[in-house]
């Protein structure tokens, strides 16, 4: 495992060769915003929040799936990056129906936190106001597609940690939706073990516990890390 | 001379957006007056498809003045759908919050919105007929009134975590108890609040002899009065049953089940307002006109149930014969309800069922948990402005299929229109129409303390049936929608 030395925001940082720029930056205490990234599951590079500038590279690269290279010179917070990140979050808001004030995840939402961190006080794009369903056919949990940002965290925790692969994505582009089993009501999805990992993984109010009212959906992501560490390292660290 | 229409737009010092039109005939006499609510909301439609548990949080957003009223009516509709009896502490905490809401909303209506008319004069300089000029004229009175409203808001915050739109009452109960420190801070302010209300009541009663003219024509007519009363006929704001009294004070219907409101309340629609016109079914539309709110509640109850407000009620009833019919006395009734609220808050704080966290290690039971056990439910409570009905229909998973809300201000719609017509006929004289005349018309509306944001919650595609008839009554065309 060779060590690599690279520069992030002008600071010399060393990292293991298999690490990503995101890992290296976070270890060095440099913050890069993310949304689809979730500790313990694979990366998909879907949300593009973690785009960084790399000297000599003509395009922006997502830090979560870019491996460190010796001598790499990375910038994580230029005006250009800030503008793109802001644009991404605004587009997410415009794409579906996010109403923080009455959302079960109000004050416990990664999308809301990103918007606050990026100083978003309005959205420049026309809202699409799609007519999307809410599925609360499952006995304990529910999904509101109005609040889904298609990060696929639910798909990955279900497949990679629980091993059930109840969740997947159907449709393309603006019609893409997360689905349970063969696009059937969650309550009838036979593969679902009702483990609740998707509930812990969801960054917004899209997947929630039944009976949640405004702002009540708090999540405990450390449960996911606990399971992954226990499985991979046989260490049960609470 | 041409017929004329005078438009007052917007109506000021009310909650929401409205205009008034006054129609004059050829001779310049007032023919009619109409109160148009010009805002459009759409809540009944966009709540469709949402989980039942979100409804209190959603519907409380109808209003920033009385979010607690919607929160409670909605939570009660949720209780009915879960088919649960909520824990005693939860019910008493809900009652406490509703009294706090009554207090702050009434204080806003009296001190901030109507006191400028009452204390500075209906025809005083309009540029100075507002709370700021009143602060200059009567700083102590206004300061105490503003503090009274703040006191009500603080109780709401102590219970629900924030003053406006607390998402605290939920189907099955409430989310948190009152802390010991919260209870102590509320108790400490009771004497000041009571003194403020008693002082305002005293001022108002001394004013009565100077405003006899207004009392005579500000919506002074007989009508039905509707509201909740407790099991023993006591003044009520949260539970109990519906009682209806007539303009002579006779109880014409009692022990009506609030959840069966459709049996006795109908809703009519007029093309010139977004606000519906509810009426008492047995008398038809528009004869079934009824009033709700402070005046109605004081007219229908047998007694107030608290000592100070009880003795004020007896004095209040001297203004009428059987029932107090002038809408001007909404102000008076509001003051007495503020007193009852302060007394009720003090009484509830001493209730052992309200066990607070610091006095006992264990949290009182606050929330009943259950699934969907009924496919529909009605929640009724008394909002500051009158009886509030929330009715939801859900599917077997708890997704809302349809919503019907009947709001206090809507129920006063017929009476408000009649009130402004009465005031306009009395005061408005063409050709020289003064601002003061028109202010009296507005003040007639202010007496009802209407909340227009609340009352135009409805929307979506209204189901409509239009029939075009010729002069002989033959159907020329017919269209249906919805």
Interface residues (C-beta under 8 A of the other chain):
Chain A: X101 X102 X104 X133 X134 X136 X137 X142 X144 X187 X210 X211 X212 X213 X214 X215 X216
Chain B: X49 X50 X51 X53 X54 X56 X57 X58 X61 X165 X167 X170 X175 X369 X397 X398 X399
